[in-house]
Amino acid sequence: MAARKGCTPSRLALAWVHHQGDDVCPIPGTTQITSLNQNIGALSVKLTQQDMAELESYVSAGVVKGERHALMASTWIASETSPLFSWKAD
């Protein structure tokens, strides 16, 4: 479906979360500015009710597999993002 929508699987996944309702907002973790920009692109992926049903069928079919990245907890060490205090106005 990502290929049909002209996006990456990651963008499709974020778009799916975004389309869960007005009270749901995906909060992806990233340490790279380029990845942040890619994640923002998920907002332009429009999913129809048919698309949502198809995506739900993938999950219900039990085809989702995999583990979390073992080094995920230490990815902040190589982060390019600015520290939070630099974002706040004085």
C-alpha positions as YAML, in Angstrom:
chain: A
units: angstrom
residues:
- id: 1
  name: MET
  ca: [0.00, 0.00, 0.00]
- id: 2
  name: ALA
  ca: [2.88, 2.39, 0.69]
- id: 3
  name: ALA
  ca: [4.01, 2.04, -2.92]
- id: 4
  name: ARG
  ca: [0.45, 2.68, -4.13]
- id: 5
  name: LYS
  ca: [0.25, 5.78, -1.94]
- id: 6
  name: GLY
  ca: [3.67, 6.96, -3.12]
- id: 7
  name: CYS
  ca: [5.22, 6.97, 0.34]
- id: 8
  name: THR
  ca: [7.49, 4.93, 2.57]
- id: 9
  name: PRO
  ca: [6.12, 2.24, 4.92]
- id: 10
  name: SER
  ca: [7.12, 4.48, 7.83]
- id: 11
  name: ARG
  ca: [5.06, 7.38, 6.50]
- id: 12
  name: LEU
  ca: [2.13, 5.05, 5.91]
- id: 13
  name: ALA
  ca: [2.34, 3.78, 9.49]
- id: 14
  name: LEU
  ca: [2.36, 7.33, 10.87]
- id: 15
  name: ALA
  ca: [-0.53, 8.29, 8.59]
- id: 16
  name: TRP
  ca: [-2.48, 5.28, 9.86]
- id: 17
  name: VAL
  ca: [-2.01, 6.41, 13.45]
- id: 18
  name: HIS
  ca: [-2.95, 9.97, 12.50]
- id: 19
  name: HIS
  ca: [-6.18, 8.72, 10.89]
- id: 20
  name: GLN
  ca: [-7.29, 6.93, 14.08]
- id: 21
  name: GLY
  ca: [-9.25, 9.99, 15.20]
- id: 22
  name: ASP
  ca: [-9.06, 13.65, 16.13]
- id: 23
  name: ASP
  ca: [-7.88, 12.75, 19.64]
- id: 24
  name: VAL
  ca: [-4.90, 10.68, 18.45]
- id: 25
  name: CYS
  ca: [-1.51, 12.07, 17.49]
- id: 26
  name: PRO
  ca: [1.51, 9.95, 16.53]
- id: 27
  name: ILE
  ca: [4.70, 10.86, 18.36]
- id: 28
  name: PRO
  ca: [7.55, 9.18, 16.48]
- id: 29
  name: GLY
  ca: [10.99, 9.14, 18.01]
- id: 30
  name: THR
  ca: [13.93, 10.23, 15.90]
- id: 31
  name: THR
  ca: [17.44, 11.54, 16.31]
- id: 32
  name: GLN
  ca: [17.90, 12.89, 12.80]
- id: 33
  name: ILE
  ca: [16.47, 16.10, 11.33]
- id: 34
  name: THR
  ca: [16.04, 14.36, 7.96]
- id: 35
  name: SER
  ca: [13.93, 11.68, 9.65]
- id: 36
  name: LEU
  ca: [11.84, 14.35, 11.36]
- id: 37
  name: ASN
  ca: [11.16, 15.94, 7.96]
- id: 38
  name: GLN
  ca: [10.22, 12.52, 6.56]
- id: 39
  name: ASN
  ca: [7.86, 11.97, 9.49]
- id: 40
  name: ILE
  ca: [6.17, 15.31, 8.89]
- id: 41
  name: GLY
  ca: [5.49, 14.14, 5.33]
- id: 42
  name: ALA
  ca: [3.07, 11.56, 6.78]
- id: 43
  name: LEU
  ca: [0.57, 14.38, 7.21]
- id: 44
  name: SER
  ca: [0.18, 14.54, 3.44]
- id: 45
  name: VAL
  ca: [-0.74, 10.85, 3.14]
- id: 46
  name: LYS
  ca: [-4.52, 10.65, 2.83]
- id: 47
  name: LEU
  ca: [-6.21, 7.36, 3.70]
- id: 48
  name: THR
  ca: [-9.75, 6.45, 2.69]
- id: 49
  name: GLN
  ca: [-12.07, 4.23, 4.71]
- id: 50
  name: GLN
  ca: [-11.17, 1.42, 2.29]
- id: 51
  name: ASP
  ca: [-7.46, 2.04, 2.92]
- id: 52
  name: MET
  ca: [-8.04, 1.94, 6.67]
- id: 53
  name: ALA
  ca: [-9.98, -1.33, 6.36]
- id: 54
  name: GLU
  ca: [-7.19, -2.84, 4.28]
- id: 55
  name: LEU
  ca: [-4.57, -1.79, 6.82]
- id: 56
  name: GLU
  ca: [-6.67, -3.22, 9.65]
- id: 57
  name: SER
  ca: [-6.85, -6.51, 7.76]
- id: 58
  name: TYR
  ca: [-3.06, -6.69, 7.73]
- id: 59
  name: VAL
  ca: [-2.92, -6.40, 11.50]
- id: 60
  name: SER
  ca: [-5.75, -8.84, 12.13]
- id: 61
  name: ALA
  ca: [-4.11, -11.39, 9.86]
- id: 62
  name: GLY
  ca: [-1.22, -11.72, 12.30]
- id: 63
  name: VAL
  ca: [1.43, -10.66, 9.80]
- id: 64
  name: VAL
  ca: [2.96, -7.97, 12.00]
- id: 65
  name: LYS
  ca: [6.24, -9.28, 13.40]
- id: 66
  name: GLY
  ca: [9.50, -7.99, 14.77]
- id: 67
  name: GLU
  ca: [11.21, -6.66, 17.86]
- id: 68
  name: ARG
  ca: [12.18, -3.23, 19.04]
- id: 69
  name: HIS
  ca: [15.70, -2.13, 18.19]
- id: 70
  name: ALA
  ca: [17.98, -3.31, 21.00]
- id: 71
  name: LEU
  ca: [19.95, -0.04, 21.07]
- id: 72
  name: MET
  ca: [16.88, 2.23, 20.92]
- id: 73
  name: ALA
  ca: [17.38, 3.51, 24.46]
- id: 74
  name: SER
  ca: [20.79, 5.00, 23.68]
- id: 75
  name: THR
  ca: [19.97, 6.67, 20.34]
- id: 76
  name: TRP
  ca: [19.77, 10.11, 21.97]
- id: 77
  name: ILE
  ca: [23.56, 10.04, 22.29]
- id: 78
  name: ALA
  ca: [24.00, 10.61, 18.52]
- id: 79
  name: SER
  ca: [21.08, 13.02, 18.26]
- id: 80
  name: GLU
  ca: [21.20, 16.03, 15.92]
- id: 81
  name: THR
  ca: [18.19, 17.68, 17.51]
- id: 82
  name: SER
  ca: [18.61, 20.75, 19.67]
- id: 83
  name: PRO
  ca: [18.18, 20.42, 23.43]
- id: 84
  name: LEU
  ca: [14.67, 21.23, 24.65]
- id: 85
  name: PHE
  ca: [15.81, 24.31, 26.57]
- id: 86
  name: SER
  ca: [16.91, 25.90, 23.27]
- id: 87
  name: TRP
  ca: [13.33, 25.70, 21.93]
- id: 88
  name: LYS
  ca: [11.78, 27.72, 24.74]
- id: 89
  name: ALA
  ca: [11.39, 31.48, 24.50]
- id: 90
  name: ASP
  ca: [12.83, 33.55, 27.34]
...
